[in-house]
Amino acid sequence: MITKQYLLASDFDQTLSFNDSGVALAELIGFHDFHNKVKGLANLNLVQQGAELSYLILHDPGFRKVRREDLIATGKRIRLKHDVGLFARSLENLKDGYKFSFYVISAGPQEIIESALEGIVPPDHIFGTRFRFNEQTGEVDSIIRASAGWGKITVLEELRASLGISHDQIIYMGDGSSDLPVMMHVNQYDGLTIAVSEAKFITRVARRTVLSDNAMSVLVPLMEEVLRWDSVQIRRFFAQRGLTLREWDKMRTDMLTIDESTNPAATQQHLV
């Protein structure tokens, strides 16, 4: 049977996990001003959105003591969303004739993501920010590659070329501002984009939005848009894996801001 192959790429922080890698690392090393530091970098537009943690590790004195082992230890602290492992396994045999290759593309440090997803996603399917470490001090010397913002598009295109698939066979899921360039790129070529956050800036761009604390939820738009399954087939799939779609609300929300006219006469004229 001819197999139709898809590339399913996902962000990591708050997409596959509840925790932010930067917050977890800051707590591990006793750094107490992380949010303000990130907010300051964002306001200055000093670094690519999503790459704030990498910048701090490389330049901020409070993060200079971070070593490779600290990044690995941080990964073990990350709390993954429910059933991430089942989600990854389920992609292997969703439907005959379809193959979904799952990759993680994130601005988070490679060591953190590999550690958090150990036994779930192979290291060669993870593309995070890679550091070069000083052999004597163990400190970070430089960044080899940062997978943030437009950098994610570069990785995505390299993967697409290596798999030999067209743009419309890309599925991307994410939650934050650093995912916007990727989603716009995927949308441009008729791929499928899925937001797992209700933030307005991301839901307005993504073709589908799914809100759940279970990673399996992302399969629903995939099943509907790609496999063309109906709700009965989808519920049966989940039931066969010991899961029940207890609440499944399909909503379309119109968000409007309506102000009263400052010129009553003009308003009255339009009503006549």
N, C-alpha and C positions, 0 to 999 in steps of 0.2 A: 504494500500500500504506500502511495506517495505521502510523505510527511510534510505538512506545512509547519515551518519553524517560526517561532516568535522569540523576540528578546524581551524579557521582563526585567526591568532595572528598577531598583528601589533606593531611596535615601535611607539613612540609618537612624539618626537621632530623631526621636519622637515620631518616626514612621514605623520602624520595627521595634522601637523601645519606648518606654515611658520617660526615661531619663535623658538628659542632655549630657554628652560626654564631657563638656567643659565644666559643668556643675559637679559632676562626679569626681573629676580629677582635682578640682579646686578643694573639694571637701577632703580628699585623700591627703593632700599636701598642706592643708590648713590655711588655704588662701581664702580670705573672707570678703573680697571686694570684686568678685568675678562679674556679676551682673552690671555693676557700674562701669567696669573696664570695657566690657563688650558694648554697652550703650554709648560710651564715649567714642570708641572706634567707629561705630555705626554713624554717629552724628558728624564725625570728621570725614566720613567716606574715605578713610585711610586705607582700608583693605577690602578685598572682594567679600561680599556678603557670604557668610558661612565659614570664612577662613579666619575669623577672629581668634579662635583658640590657637591655631597654628602660629599666628603672629605673636600672641602673648608668650607661647613657649619659646619662640625664637628670640624675642626682644625684651620681654618684661622681666625685671630682676626677681619678682616674686615667683616666676615659673622657671628660672634658670636651674633650679635644683631637680627638675623633672628628668628622670632617666627612663630608659626603655622598660625596666621592670615596673616602674610606676604606671606606665601606660597599660601594661599587661594586667596589673592588679586592678586598675580602674575598670577594665573590660569586665572583670569578674563581678564588679559592683553594679554594673548596668542591669536594670530590671527590664527584661524584654516583654513585649506585649504577649498576651496569651496565645499559645499554639503556633509560635513562629516555626518551630520544628515541623509540626504537622503541615503547615502552609508550604514549606519548602518541599516536603515529601509528596504532597498532593499534586504539585506541579508536574511530577514525573510521569503520571499516568492519568491525566485528566480525561482525554478522549483519544480514541484510535485515530491516527492520521495527523495528530497535532503534537508538536514538541515545544515546550516552553523552557528556554534557557534562562536561569535566574542569576542575576548579578546584583551586587550592592555597590553603589557609587556614592561616596560621601566625602564631605570636607573633613570629617573626623579623622584623627590619627589612625593609620593602618593597624597598629598594634592593639589599640583599644577595640576596634571592630572585630578583628580576628579573634581576640580573646573572648569577646562577648558572644560571638557566633560560632565558637569552637564546636565541631561535631554537627553543625547545622548547615553552614555554607563553607565550601572549600576555600582556602586562602587565595587560590588563583582566580576565584570569582568575586573577590573583594578588591575594590579600588578606592582606597582612602588616601589621605595625605601621607606621603612618605618623607621621613627625615633621614639626614645623614648625621650619625653620631660621632663625636670625638672619641677616639679609642683610649686616650689617656684619662680624660675627665668624665666621660660618659654623657656629657652635655650635648645638646643638639647644635650641630655646626651650621646646618643649612637645610633648606627644603628641597627635596629632589623633585617632588611633584605635588601640587595641591589640586584636589578634585572639588573645586568650589565654583559656583556660578557657571561661567562660560567654559571653565575647565571640565565640567561634567559633560558638556556637549562633545568635547574632544574625545573623552573616554567612550562615550556612547557611540560616536561615529566609528571609532576604531573597532569596537565590539561588533557593530553592525557589519562592517566590512569583513571582519574575520569569520562571521557566521554566514556571509553571503546572502543576506536577506534585504528586502526593500524597506523603505522608511515606514510604510504603513503596517509593517509587522513588528513595530516597536510599541511596548507598553511601559509607561513610566509612572511611578507613584512617589509622592513626596508630600511635605507638609509646610515648608517654609519659603522665605523670600529667595533663598539661594537656589530653589527649584524652579523659579519662574522662567529663567532663560531656557532651561531644558524643556519645560512644558510647552512654551511657545514654539520652540524648534520642532518638537514632536507633533504638535497640532498642525503646524504648517504643512506637514507631509502626511496628514490623515492618520497619524498614529493615535493611540489611546492614552490619555492622561487621567490619572486618578489622584485626587486630593484626599488626604486623611486628616485634614484640619479644617475647621470652619472659619478660618481667617479669610476675610473678604478678598484680599489681594490674590489669594491662591485659588479660591473657589470660583472666582470670575474667569479664570484662565483654564482650569481643568475641565475636561469634558464630563467627568463624573466625580462626585464627592461621596465618600463613605466615612461615617463616624462610628467607631467602635473601639473597644479595648482589646479586641481579638483580631489577630493578623489574618485569620481565615476570611474575614469580611471582605477583603480586597478581591477575593475570587468572584464575588457576586457580579460586579460590573464586567469582569473578564468573561464570565460565563454567558452573560446576556449579550455583550457587544461582539465577542469573538466566536464563541461556540453556539450562539443563538439558542440557548436553553431557555425554557419557560420556568416559572416559579415552582412548578411541581417537580421538574427535573433537578432544580437547584436544591430544594428542600430534601429530596431523596438522597442527593449526594452528601449533604451534611449529616443526615440521619445515619447513613452507612458508616460514618466516622464518629458516631457517638455524640453528635452535636445537634442542637435544635435551634432553629431560627425563631426564638420566642417572640421577639419584637422586630418587625421589618417594616419601617415606615418609609414609604416613597413620597417625598415632598418636593414641591417646587415653590420657592419663596420669591415673591416680588418685594424688593426693598425700595421704598419711596420716601422722599422728603418733600412735603408740600407746604409751601408758605403762602400766607394770605398776601394778596396784591397790596402794594403801598399806594395804589391809585384807584380808589373806589369807582371813580367816574369811568375810567377805562374798563374796569371789570364789568360795570353795568352795561356799557356799550356792547361788549362781546356777548352778553347774555340776551340782548335784544334780537 
